[in-house]
Amino acid sequence: MLPNGNVCEKLAPKPICEYEAEVAPGIEEFAKRELRVTLGSKLTWMRLVRAGFLRFGCRGQPARLNRLRSVIALYAVHHFDIPRPRAFLGNQHFSRLCEILRVAAHDFGGSTNSFGIGAAGSDSPVMRRLRVQLGDALGLPYAEEGKGQLYMRLLRGDRSGWDVLLRTSPAPLSKRAYRDVNVPGALNASVAYAMTRLARAPSTATVVNLCSGSSTILIEHALSQPSHRALAIDLDADRLAAGKGNAAAANCPHITHLLGDARATPLPRQCADLLYADLPFGNLIGTHADNERLYPAILREAARLVRPTAKLIVLTHEIKLLRRCLRGSDWRIVDEHPITLSGLHPRIFVLTQAVNRSA
């Protein structure tokens, strides 16, 4: 209110902040949709700068950004009008950089225990000197083997200068708090989230995850569809126990974990409204020879389990093998999404029954 108490003071518009979202290449469209829904009118612009990286403008600094589920990591962009990284060592720019990092560390709750820098020429004399000076100024050790909790990337600006991209959270957003137990080959949670966006099921649906492993797919599904009955099936008792622990940590008690063979489950015929399968890639888990026997058997069992209109959503790196197994099966491809994960190039397939069967 103004001093006379009669006229409302016009609020200053919130500043437009710039961010960069890192996503698994191939799921950019899922991230775009989530950003539009999450931010609504606060989202001012958005563009793909290169595969796996989205830049966008946002009014203010919404806390909801750190709840994005399709994003691996989110970075706030700070532009420095400097010709080269050496200028970060100058008093004015170094002081500003330290202040940006201190504010972020404070926002993390004061528990920051390390920092890291990602940049081209990270072993150059300038970068080594910057690491030392930042460590002294912040009182934090440099994370030699990893990115550190306070992590920034240095990139050339679009037109001039250099950008400091500071991660908005102490750990990547894809490193879910519920992952109490990590198992070899566990699926990236942001990719699991994308898989759950590919098919709809009725509110009373039964959803089954074959080869469920750490239950990441079902947990991501259950967090947005808590009314669904969810069943996780895996033949490995240790993986099943890890999945059960993760589901408990995610507060998803309605996920039932069953020890069983995905090729011959104990479930009745036509019980599922939606099926997921994160099939073994044949490197960390299983072998190609194993998969040649496993894949056709799982496709047969999936056909037995689903109701006539249900979909099967599959992630695999054995793309040629899956296509070969689909020939003559009860399944056909209705959608597919190539992605990149840790140097591998798997693909998400959405399958539906080739011919609707009568009950």
KATAHU-V662214 format. One record per residue. N is the residue number from 1. PHI is phi as a letter, one per 20 degrees, with the letter a starting at -180 (* if undefined). NEAR is the number of other ideal C-beta (glycine too) atoms within 12 Angstrom. D_CENTER is the distance of its C-alpha to the mean C-alpha in whole Angstrom. Layout:
n=N phi=PHI near=NEAR d_center=D_CENTER
n=N phi=PHI near=NEAR d_center=D_CENTER
This chain:
n=1 phi=* near=10 d_center=44
n=2 phi=f near=9 d_center=47
n=3 phi=g near=7 d_center=50
n=4 phi=f near=8 d_center=52
n=5 phi=m near=8 d_center=49
n=6 phi=d near=8 d_center=50
n=7 phi=d near=9 d_center=47
n=8 phi=f near=9 d_center=44
n=9 phi=f near=11 d_center=42
n=10 phi=f near=8 d_center=40
n=11 phi=f near=8 d_center=36
n=12 phi=f near=8 d_center=35
n=13 phi=f near=10 d_center=32
n=14 phi=f near=15 d_center=29
n=15 phi=f near=13 d_center=28
n=16 phi=e near=18 d_center=25
n=17 phi=e near=28 d_center=22
n=18 phi=d near=31 d_center=20
n=19 phi=c near=42 d_center=17
n=20 phi=c near=39 d_center=14
n=21 phi=d near=45 d_center=10
n=22 phi=e near=38 d_center=9
n=23 phi=c near=44 d_center=7
n=24 phi=f near=42 d_center=7
n=25 phi=g near=30 d_center=11
n=26 phi=o near=28 d_center=12
n=27 phi=d near=43 d_center=9
n=28 phi=g near=34 d_center=11
n=29 phi=f near=23 d_center=13
n=30 phi=f near=34 d_center=10
n=31 phi=f near=43 d_center=9
n=32 phi=g near=27 d_center=13
n=33 phi=f near=24 d_center=14
n=34 phi=f near=34 d_center=12
n=35 phi=f near=37 d_center=13
n=36 phi=f near=22 d_center=17
n=37 phi=f near=20 d_center=17
n=38 phi=f near=28 d_center=15
n=39 phi=e near=31 d_center=18
n=40 phi=l near=14 d_center=21
n=41 phi=f near=13 d_center=24
n=42 phi=f near=27 d_center=22
n=43 phi=f near=30 d_center=20
n=44 phi=e near=23 d_center=23
n=45 phi=a near=20 d_center=22
n=46 phi=b near=27 d_center=19
n=47 phi=b near=20 d_center=19
n=48 phi=e near=22 d_center=17
n=49 phi=e near=25 d_center=18
n=50 phi=a near=15 d_center=17
n=51 phi=g near=17 d_center=15
n=52 phi=n near=26 d_center=11
n=53 phi=c near=29 d_center=13
n=54 phi=d near=40 d_center=14
n=55 phi=d near=35 d_center=16
n=56 phi=b near=37 d_center=18
n=57 phi=d near=24 d_center=20
n=58 phi=b near=35 d_center=20
n=59 phi=f near=22 d_center=24
n=60 phi=m near=21 d_center=23
n=61 phi=c near=23 d_center=21
n=62 phi=f near=24 d_center=19
n=63 phi=f near=16 d_center=18
n=64 phi=f near=22 d_center=15
n=65 phi=f near=32 d_center=13
n=66 phi=e near=27 d_center=12
n=67 phi=d near=22 d_center=11
n=68 phi=f near=40 d_center=8
n=69 phi=d near=40 d_center=6
n=70 phi=e near=41 d_center=4
n=71 phi=d near=43 d_center=5
n=72 phi=f near=39 d_center=4
n=73 phi=b near=38 d_center=8
n=74 phi=d near=44 d_center=11
n=75 phi=c near=39 d_center=14
n=76 phi=e near=34 d_center=18
n=77 phi=e near=34 d_center=20
n=78 phi=c near=32 d_center=24
n=79 phi=e near=26 d_center=26
n=80 phi=d near=31 d_center=29
n=81 phi=e near=19 d_center=32
n=82 phi=c near=26 d_center=33
n=83 phi=e near=15 d_center=34
n=84 phi=b near=24 d_center=33
n=85 phi=g near=33 d_center=31
n=86 phi=g near=20 d_center=34
n=87 phi=f near=22 d_center=34
n=88 phi=f near=37 d_center=32
n=89 phi=e near=26 d_center=34
n=90 phi=f near=20 d_center=37
n=91 phi=g near=13 d_center=38
n=92 phi=f near=15 d_center=37
n=93 phi=f near=28 d_center=33
n=94 phi=f near=27 d_center=33
n=95 phi=f near=18 d_center=33
n=96 phi=f near=22 d_center=31
n=97 phi=f near=36 d_center=28
n=98 phi=f near=30 d_center=29
n=99 phi=f near=20 d_center=29
n=100 phi=g near=33 d_center=26
n=101 phi=f near=38 d_center=24
n=102 phi=f near=23 d_center=27
n=103 phi=f near=20 d_center=26
n=104 phi=f near=33 d_center=22
n=105 phi=f near=31 d_center=23
n=106 phi=f near=15 d_center=25
n=107 phi=f near=23 d_center=22
n=108 phi=f near=26 d_center=20
n=109 phi=n near=12 d_center=23
n=110 phi=m near=14 d_center=25
n=111 phi=d near=14 d_center=24
n=112 phi=f near=28 d_center=23
n=113 phi=c near=21 d_center=24
n=114 phi=a near=28 d_center=23
n=115 phi=c near=39 d_center=22
n=116 phi=b near=34 d_center=21
n=117 phi=c near=42 d_center=21
n=118 phi=d near=25 d_center=20
n=119 phi=a near=27 d_center=23
n=120 phi=f near=16 d_center=25
n=121 phi=m near=17 d_center=28
n=122 phi=f near=21 d_center=26
n=123 phi=d near=14 d_center=29
n=124 phi=f near=17 d_center=32
n=125 phi=g near=14 d_center=34
n=126 phi=f near=25 d_center=33
n=127 phi=f near=26 d_center=30
n=128 phi=f near=20 d_center=31
n=129 phi=f near=20 d_center=33
n=130 phi=f near=38 d_center=31
n=131 phi=f near=33 d_center=29
n=132 phi=f near=20 d_center=32
n=133 phi=f near=26 d_center=33
n=134 phi=f near=37 d_center=30
n=135 phi=g near=24 d_center=30
n=136 phi=f near=16 d_center=34
n=137 phi=f near=24 d_center=33
n=138 phi=e near=33 d_center=30
n=139 phi=m near=17 d_center=31
n=140 phi=c near=30 d_center=28
n=141 phi=f near=21 d_center=28
n=142 phi=e near=30 d_center=26
n=143 phi=e near=24 d_center=23
n=144 phi=f near=16 d_center=24
n=145 phi=e near=9 d_center=22
n=146 phi=b near=20 d_center=19
n=147 phi=e near=30 d_center=17
n=148 phi=m near=33 d_center=19
n=149 phi=f near=32 d_center=18
n=150 phi=e near=40 d_center=19
n=151 phi=d near=37 d_center=18
n=152 phi=c near=42 d_center=19
n=153 phi=d near=29 d_center=19
n=154 phi=d near=38 d_center=22
n=155 phi=c near=27 d_center=23
n=156 phi=f near=22 d_center=26
n=157 phi=f near=22 d_center=26
n=158 phi=g near=16 d_center=26
n=159 phi=d near=9 d_center=30
n=160 phi=a near=13 d_center=31
n=161 phi=m near=22 d_center=30
n=162 phi=c near=31 d_center=27
n=163 phi=d near=33 d_center=24
n=164 phi=d near=41 d_center=22
n=165 phi=d near=35 d_center=19
n=166 phi=d near=42 d_center=18
n=167 phi=f near=42 d_center=15
n=168 phi=e near=38 d_center=15
n=169 phi=b near=33 d_center=14
n=170 phi=f near=30 d_center=15
n=171 phi=c near=29 d_center=12
n=172 phi=g near=30 d_center=9
n=173 phi=f near=32 d_center=7
n=174 phi=f near=36 d_center=4
n=175 phi=e near=24 d_center=8
n=176 phi=f near=34 d_center=9
n=177 phi=f near=20 d_center=13
n=178 phi=f near=31 d_center=13
n=179 phi=f near=30 d_center=13
n=180 phi=f near=22 d_center=17
n=181 phi=c near=24 d_center=17
n=182 phi=e near=21 d_center=15
n=183 phi=d near=27 d_center=17
n=184 phi=g near=18 d_center=17
n=185 phi=n near=29 d_center=15
n=186 phi=f near=33 d_center=12
n=187 phi=f near=49 d_center=9
n=188 phi=g near=41 d_center=6
n=189 phi=f near=42 d_center=5
n=190 phi=f near=39 d_center=2
n=191 phi=f near=42 d_center=5
n=192 phi=g near=44 d_center=7
n=193 phi=g near=37 d_center=7
n=194 phi=g near=43 d_center=8
n=195 phi=f near=46 d_center=11
n=196 phi=f near=39 d_center=12
n=197 phi=e near=30 d_center=13
n=198 phi=e near=34 d_center=15
n=199 phi=b near=32 d_center=18
n=200 phi=d near=20 d_center=20
n=201 phi=b near=29 d_center=22
n=202 phi=f near=18 d_center=25
n=203 phi=f near=13 d_center=25
n=204 phi=d near=12 d_center=27
n=205 phi=f near=28 d_center=25
n=206 phi=d near=31 d_center=24
n=207 phi=d near=50 d_center=21
n=208 phi=d near=47 d_center=21
n=209 phi=d near=53 d_center=19
n=210 phi=e near=45 d_center=21
n=211 phi=l near=46 d_center=20
n=212 phi=f near=45 d_center=17
n=213 phi=l near=45 d_center=17
n=214 phi=e near=43 d_center=15
n=215 phi=m near=48 d_center=15
n=216 phi=f near=47 d_center=11
n=217 phi=f near=49 d_center=11
n=218 phi=f near=52 d_center=14
n=219 phi=f near=47 d_center=13
n=220 phi=f near=41 d_center=10
n=221 phi=f near=45 d_center=13
n=222 phi=f near=36 d_center=16
n=223 phi=f near=30 d_center=14
n=224 phi=d near=25 d_center=15
n=225 phi=c near=28 d_center=18
n=226 phi=f near=20 d_center=20
n=227 phi=e near=17 d_center=23
n=228 phi=f near=31 d_center=22
n=229 phi=e near=28 d_center=24
n=230 phi=d near=40 d_center=21
n=231 phi=c near=40 d_center=22
n=232 phi=d near=46 d_center=20
n=233 phi=c near=42 d_center=23
n=234 phi=b near=36 d_center=23
n=235 phi=e near=26 d_center=26
n=236 phi=e near=26 d_center=25
n=237 phi=f near=15 d_center=26
n=238 phi=f near=17 d_center=24
n=239 phi=f near=34 d_center=21
n=240 phi=f near=32 d_center=22
n=241 phi=f near=23 d_center=23
n=242 phi=f near=31 d_center=19
n=243 phi=f near=45 d_center=18
n=244 phi=f near=31 d_center=20
n=245 phi=f near=25 d_center=20
n=246 phi=f near=39 d_center=16
n=247 phi=f near=38 d_center=17
n=248 phi=f near=22 d_center=20
n=249 phi=f near=23 d_center=18
n=250 phi=e near=32 d_center=16
n=251 phi=l near=15 d_center=19
n=252 phi=d near=33 d_center=19
n=253 phi=f near=15 d_center=22
n=254 phi=e near=24 d_center=23
n=255 phi=e near=40 d_center=21
n=256 phi=e near=28 d_center=24
n=257 phi=d near=33 d_center=23
n=258 phi=c near=26 d_center=26
n=259 phi=f near=22 d_center=27
n=260 phi=a near=26 d_center=28
n=261 phi=e near=19 d_center=28
n=262 phi=f near=42 d_center=26
n=263 phi=e near=26 d_center=29
n=264 phi=b near=18 d_center=31
n=265 phi=f near=33 d_center=29
n=266 phi=e near=18 d_center=32
n=267 phi=e near=28 d_center=30
n=268 phi=f near=14 d_center=33
n=269 phi=f near=17 d_center=33
n=270 phi=l near=23 d_center=31
n=271 phi=d near=25 d_center=30
n=272 phi=d near=39 d_center=26
n=273 phi=e near=31 d_center=25
n=274 phi=a near=40 d_center=21
n=275 phi=c near=51 d_center=20
n=276 phi=d near=51 d_center=17
n=277 phi=b near=46 d_center=18
n=278 phi=e near=46 d_center=15
n=279 phi=f near=44 d_center=18
n=280 phi=g near=38 d_center=19
n=281 phi=e near=34 d_center=19
n=282 phi=n near=26 d_center=22
n=283 phi=d near=20 d_center=22
n=284 phi=f near=18 d_center=20
n=285 phi=c near=28 d_center=21
n=286 phi=m near=29 d_center=24
n=287 phi=c near=16 d_center=26
n=288 phi=f near=19 d_center=27
n=289 phi=f near=13 d_center=30
n=290 phi=f near=22 d_center=29
n=291 phi=f near=30 d_center=26
n=292 phi=f near=20 d_center=29
n=293 phi=e near=19 d_center=31
n=294 phi=f near=33 d_center=27
n=295 phi=g near=40 d_center=26
n=296 phi=f near=25 d_center=29
n=297 phi=f near=25 d_center=30
n=298 phi=f near=44 d_center=26
n=299 phi=f near=39 d_center=27
n=300 phi=f near=25 d_center=30
n=301 phi=f near=33 d_center=29
n=302 phi=f near=45 d_center=26
n=303 phi=f near=33 d_center=29
n=304 phi=f near=30 d_center=31
n=305 phi=e near=38 d_center=29
n=306 phi=e near=41 d_center=28
n=307 phi=f near=30 d_center=30
n=308 phi=g near=20 d_center=31
n=309 phi=e near=21 d_center=28
n=310 phi=f near=34 d_center=25
n=311 phi=d near=35 d_center=22
n=312 phi=d near=49 d_center=21
n=313 phi=d near=45 d_center=17
n=314 phi=c near=45 d_center=17
n=315 phi=d near=45 d_center=15
n=316 phi=b near=44 d_center=17
n=317 phi=e near=34 d_center=18
n=318 phi=e near=35 d_center=22
n=319 phi=f near=28 d_center=22
n=320 phi=f near=17 d_center=26
n=321 phi=f near=31 d_center=26
n=322 phi=f near=35 d_center=24
n=323 phi=f near=22 d_center=26
n=324 phi=f near=17 d_center=29
n=325 phi=f near=31 d_center=29
n=326 phi=f near=32 d_center=28
n=327 phi=f near=17 d_center=32
n=328 phi=n near=14 d_center=34
n=329 phi=e near=27 d_center=32
n=330 phi=e near=26 d_center=31
n=331 phi=c near=35 d_center=28
n=332 phi=c near=23 d_center=27
n=333 phi=e near=25 d_center=24
n=334 phi=d near=21 d_center=24
n=335 phi=a near=22 d_center=20
n=336 phi=b near=23 d_center=18
n=337 phi=c near=31 d_center=15
n=338 phi=f near=23 d_center=15
n=339 phi=c near=37 d_center=12
n=340 phi=c near=24 d_center=12
n=341 phi=c near=35 d_center=11
n=342 phi=l near=20 d_center=13
n=343 phi=n near=12 d_center=16
n=344 phi=e near=25 d_center=16
n=345 phi=c near=21 d_center=16
n=346 phi=f near=35 d_center=15
n=347 phi=b near=32 d_center=15
n=348 phi=e near=44 d_center=14
n=349 phi=d near=40 d_center=18
n=350 phi=d near=29 d_center=19
n=351 phi=d near=38 d_center=22
n=352 phi=c near=31 d_center=25
n=353 phi=f near=29 d_center=29
n=354 phi=f near=19 d_center=31
n=355 phi=c near=12 d_center=34
n=356 phi=f near=16 d_center=34
n=357 phi=e near=17 d_center=36
n=358 phi=f near=8 d_center=38
n=359 phi=f near=10 d_center=38
